[in-house]
């Protein structure tokens, strides 16, 4: 028996390969299937089964593509209502994989159709649980993502109650030495307090996970619902896409139009400029948002840009351009790309550069806009007079910001504020500045 975890830091997503006697099963595979084909070849194994623990909201799965390529069977809960060829996998169902047994445990709470795959070893002993978004290291899945999407819609309170039942009736009943392999780690927006560790044991979670403690149902529901992170714009889109089954990854990548740098771009179409902020500030095209290539590019792309919105994609060189196209595809946004190109020779717009010393002396001379997330602001404002509008809501709520003074945008470290400045400066008559990474020198000072 061999278990391999594949971890995507950008989306904090973990997928898994399980191998026994030349047979291989996958759990919650990422959009690009090549890594799984390579692993199967390396271990002389045939991919025969693909398990989807639920229709994912935060990334696009390659389950449909892998099934078509390899002939493997997809297993999902009957509650999912999948549109692709599959076999149902619910309580009482077992699948043999070589000398191993994979057993279905219905674990609703994050979604009504969530399933945990319990792996039994050659002796039939509980060995590992692939918990999807039901149980994380240090947390459980948030219950507020399926109110408006999916085959089965459920209110957050109903799902929180189901999660309480799941923790008590399923997870607390597993052997303490069972390994816990979740679909996400720290940085994922599918929970609120995930550990940086990417696997655990039931025993450890019973001791340290707040959601597995002995508390009343009402206290559990209250705790689970409070302070959940924001929901990116693309989440509902991906649930629907995963329920249907996504198109071939490489074909979708190649279908993105590559344009010459000085191509005539269609007026009114958003431009996502992924260059470093210094380059963007020095020169860019009108109607551009600076979402820099980085560790969380795909999350911020899908949080700022809507799933039905077309956009052009600009990057500093060919290597970065291919990278951001692939990252866009990980959340199903490659079909939104009107064209991908390198920077044009003429970049007529520029951004104002902040005089940090002047701001430090007289911050009252500015309208300060705090674009950190609600939870960050709740933990403590850096400037008491700041108007708090989270970055994912800034395009829709920028009219709330007065224009009687210059505007200073800040986040926690400088990445988001670059995007924030680019969003506001497009329409504002007053100067808009980005405090950038200088914010770190203000973080312990209250104004």
Order of alpha helices (4+ residues) and beta strands (2+ residues): beta-beta-beta-alpha-beta-alpha-beta-beta-beta-beta-beta-beta-beta-beta-alpha-beta-beta-alpha-alpha-alpha-alpha-beta-alpha-beta-alpha-beta-alpha-beta-alpha-beta-alpha-beta-alpha-beta-alpha-beta
